[in-house]
Amino acid sequence: MLKVTILGTAGSTPTKLRNLPAMALDYDGSVLLFDCGEGTQRQCMYYSVNISRIKAIFLSHIHGDHTIGLAGLLRTLALNKRTEPVYIYIPQGFEKHLIALIGFDMALIPYKLIIKPIKSGTIYKGKNFQVSAFKLTHTVPTYGFVFKEDDKIRFLKPKIKALGIKGSMFKELLKNKHIKIGKKTIRLSEVTFKEEGKKIAYATDTRPSASTVAAASGADVLIHESTYAEAEKKLARERHHSTATESATIAKKSRAKRLVLVHLSARYRTPEQILKEARAVFHNTDVAKDGFVINL
């Protein structure tokens, strides 16, 4: 099971309806947290994300709206008697900033914090999946992330039935890549097909970038910031953010199957304009609200 819960959809400052950035990805009971804005642990409680199952936290960059919720979350895990290590990924060179952010609570955390610098490429591997990072274009070093489920080998049922493959023969076929039935050799490739694993790309905060297009190529879902509508395009350039039209163009170029927009400026009371502009370029677009769920 793969379930994504968007915990916070505001950009820079919260509103009455939108919390600061955070996204939880639950894969077969293991939770990965992407960004940890102020109030993230309460959002987890409100939207039924089990924080005790968090294995790793990926921080796109050091800005406060993406990180201030971290210390409180880690402290709550300590109060809940956690013993399992927590992996925290942060752009290289900002490890000391992270320790300063956690502050006094560092001494009150009994479990191990494993702080890892982010570089482009694969940074985390779990059971049947991996997380990779790619560079974004913002005012400080910033990274986007791709969750990729491992591909699966599936058997062609009509063929295996016709050939009489059953029981322990499957194990032998997977191990040796072939089996013999009588005088006939059956190769694994003849009776199987590859099922592509699910792919989710997450990009915020950023200007539109070729690296996002490449990283999100063919993604089942691209979750991309859309801080501004097109009327504020100049402001988006100055502050190194994206407009709805620009985000939709990235989705179109990457051939993603679906676009979900997050990180909306507090100036937009409702998302209609953002959604309209994005759908004019890439129809399969949603503007997330807090608690927005994606099941794959």
C-alpha positions in Angstrom: 0.0 0.0 0.0 1.2 3.5 -0.9 -0.5 6.4 0.7 0.5 10.1 0.6 -1.0 12.6 3.0 -0.3 16.3 2.3 -0.1 17.7 5.9 0.6 21.3 5.0 -0.1 23.3 1.9 0.7 26.9 2.8 3.8 28.8 1.5 5.9 30.8 3.9 3.2 31.7 6.4 0.2 29.6 7.6 -3.4 30.6 7.2 -6.6 29.5 9.0 -7.0 26.7 6.5 -3.4 25.9 5.5 -0.6 24.7 7.6 3.1 25.0 6.7 4.8 22.5 4.4 5.0 18.8 5.2 4.1 15.6 3.4 3.9 12.0 4.8 4.3 9.0 2.6 3.2 5.6 4.1 4.5 2.6 2.3 3.5 -0.7 3.8 3.5 0.7 7.3 6.8 2.7 7.1 6.3 6.4 7.1 8.7 8.9 5.3 8.2 12.6 6.2 9.1 15.2 3.6 9.6 18.7 5.2 8.4 19.5 8.7 6.9 22.9 9.0 5.5 24.4 12.2 2.7 22.3 13.6 3.5 19.1 11.6 3.1 16.7 14.5 -0.4 18.0 15.2 -1.3 17.7 11.6 -0.1 14.1 11.8 -2.4 13.5 14.7 -5.3 15.2 12.9 -4.9 13.3 9.7 -4.1 9.9 11.3 -0.4 9.7 10.4 1.3 7.5 13.0 4.5 9.3 13.9 5.9 6.3 15.7 6.3 4.7 12.2 8.5 7.5 10.8 11.7 6.0 9.5 13.3 9.0 7.9 12.7 12.8 7.5 13.8 14.6 4.3 14.2 18.4 4.6 14.2 20.1 1.2 16.1 23.1 2.6 16.8 25.0 5.8 14.1 27.7 5.6 12.0 27.9 8.8 8.6 27.2 7.1 9.9 23.8 6.2 11.8 22.9 9.4 10.5 24.6 12.5 8.2 21.7 13.4 11.1 19.2 13.7 12.2 19.8 17.3 8.7 19.3 18.7 8.2 16.2 16.7 11.5 14.6 17.8 10.7 15.5 21.4 7.3 13.8 21.2 8.9 10.7 19.8 11.2 10.7 22.9 8.3 11.1 25.3 6.7 8.2 23.5 9.7 6.0 24.4 11.1 5.6 20.9 14.2 3.5 20.7 14.6 3.1 16.9 16.9 5.6 15.2 15.6 8.4 13.0 17.3 9.4 9.8 17.3 13.1 8.9 18.4 14.2 5.5 19.4 17.9 4.9 21.4 19.7 2.2 25.1 19.3 2.6 26.7 22.0 4.7 23.7 22.6 6.9 24.1 19.9 9.5 25.2 22.4 12.2 22.2 24.5 11.4 20.0 21.5 12.0 21.5 20.7 15.4 21.0 24.4 16.4 17.4 24.2 15.2 16.8 21.2 17.5 18.6 23.0 20.3 18.2 22.1 23.9 15.9 19.2 23.0 19.0 17.4 21.5 20.0 16.4 25.1 16.5 15.0 25.8 16.4 12.6 22.8 17.4 9.1 24.0 17.2 7.5 20.5 19.8 7.9 17.8 19.6 10.8 15.3 21.4 9.9 12.1 21.9 13.1 10.2 22.8 12.6 6.5 23.9 15.3 4.0 21.9 15.3 0.8 23.6 14.9 -2.6 22.0 14.3 -5.9 21.2 10.6 -6.5 19.9 7.8 -4.4 20.0 8.7 -0.7 17.8 6.2 1.1 16.8 2.6 0.5 14.0 0.8 2.2 12.3 -2.6 1.6 11.2 -2.6 -2.0 11.7 1.2 -2.6 14.3 4.0 -2.7 14.4 7.7 -2.4 16.6 9.9 -4.6 17.3 13.6 -4.5 17.7 16.2 -7.2 18.8 19.9 -7.2 16.2 22.6 -7.2 16.6 26.4 -7.9 15.9 28.5 -4.8 17.5 31.2 -2.7 19.5 28.6 -0.6 20.6 25.0 -1.5 17.4 23.1 -2.0 16.5 19.6 -3.1 13.5 17.8 -4.5 12.9 14.1 -3.9 11.6 11.1 -5.8 10.1 8.0 -4.2 10.4 5.0 -6.5 8.9 1.6 -5.7 11.0 -1.3 -7.0 9.7 -2.9 -10.3 8.0 -6.2 -9.9 8.2 -9.4 -11.9 4.7 -10.7 -12.7 3.9 -14.1 -14.2 1.7 -14.4 -17.3 -1.0 -16.6 -15.9 -2.3 -18.1 -19.2 1.2 -19.1 -20.2 2.2 -20.7 -16.9 -1.1 -22.6 -16.8 -0.6 -23.9 -20.3 3.0 -25.0 -19.6 2.1 -26.6 -16.3 4.3 -24.5 -14.2 3.4 -24.8 -10.5 4.6 -25.2 -6.9 8.4 -25.2 -6.4 8.9 -24.6 -10.1 8.3 -20.9 -9.6 11.1 -20.6 -7.1 13.5 -22.5 -9.4 12.5 -20.3 -12.4 13.1 -17.1 -10.4 16.4 -18.3 -9.1 17.9 -19.8 -12.3 16.0 -17.7 -14.9 15.0 -20.9 -16.6 13.6 -24.4 -16.0 13.2 -27.5 -17.9 9.9 -29.2 -18.5 10.6 -32.5 -20.2 13.0 -31.7 -23.1 11.8 -28.1 -23.3 13.7 -25.1 -21.7 11.4 -22.4 -20.4 13.1 -19.0 -19.9 11.8 -16.6 -17.2 11.4 -13.8 -19.8 9.0 -16.0 -21.8 6.5 -16.3 -19.0 6.8 -12.9 -17.1 6.4 -9.2 -17.6 7.8 -6.2 -15.7 5.4 -4.1 -13.7 6.7 -0.6 -13.2 6.9 0.5 -9.5 5.0 3.6 -8.5 6.9 6.9 -8.7 6.2 10.1 -6.8 8.2 13.3 -7.3 8.2 16.2 -4.8 9.5 19.7 -5.7 9.4 22.7 -3.4 10.6 25.4 -3.1 11.9 26.1 -6.6 11.8 28.0 -9.9 10.9 25.8 -12.9 13.9 23.6 -13.6 15.2 21.1 -16.1 16.3 18.9 -13.2 12.7 18.6 -12.1 11.5 17.6 -15.6 14.2 14.9 -15.7 13.6 13.6 -12.1 9.8 13.5 -12.5 9.9 11.8 -15.9 6.9 9.5 -16.1 5.9 10.0 -12.5 2.5 8.7 -11.3 2.3 12.0 -9.3 4.3 15.2 -9.4 3.8 17.3 -6.2 5.0 20.7 -7.1 4.9 24.1 -5.5 2.7 26.8 -6.9 3.3 29.8 -4.7 1.8 32.4 -7.2 -0.7 32.9 -9.9 0.5 34.2 -13.3 -0.2 37.8 -12.4 2.6 37.6 -9.8 5.1 36.0 -12.3 7.7 38.8 -11.7 7.4 38.2 -7.9 7.9 34.5 -8.5 11.1 35.1 -10.4 12.4 37.5 -7.7 11.7 35.1 -4.9 12.7 32.0 -6.7 9.2 30.3 -6.6 6.9 29.0 -9.4 3.5 30.1 -10.8 0.7 27.7 -11.5 1.3 27.9 -15.2 5.0 27.2 -14.7 4.4 24.2 -12.5 1.9 22.8 -15.0 4.4 23.2 -17.8 6.9 21.2 -15.8 4.3 18.4 -15.3 3.6 18.4 -19.1 7.2 18.3 -20.1 8.0 15.5 -17.6 5.0 13.5 -18.8 3.8 13.0 -15.3 0.4 11.4 -15.0 -0.9 13.7 -12.4 0.0 17.1 -10.8 -0.8 18.1 -7.3 0.0 21.7 -6.3 1.1 22.8 -2.9 2.9 25.8 -1.2 0.3 28.4 -2.0 0.8 32.0 -1.0 -1.5 33.3 1.8 -2.7 36.0 -0.6 -5.0 33.5 -2.2 -8.1 32.9 -0.1 -9.4 30.3 -2.5 -7.4 28.2 -5.0 -9.7 28.7 -8.1 -7.4 30.9 -10.0 -4.3 28.7 -9.4 -6.3 25.7 -10.5 -7.7 27.3 -13.6 -4.3 28.5 -14.8 -2.7 25.1 -14.2 -5.4 23.1 -15.9 -5.2 25.3 -18.9 -1.7 23.7 -19.5 -2.1 20.3 -17.7 -5.6 19.1 -17.2 -5.0 16.4 -14.6 -4.2 18.9 -11.9 -5.4 19.3 -8.3 -4.7 22.0 -5.7 -4.1 20.2 -2.5 -5.7 21.3 0.8 -4.4 20.1 4.2 -5.2 16.5 4.6 -5.3 15.8 0.9 -4.7 12.0 0.3 -3.2 10.2 -2.7 -3.6 6.4 -2.8 -1.6 4.4 -5.3 
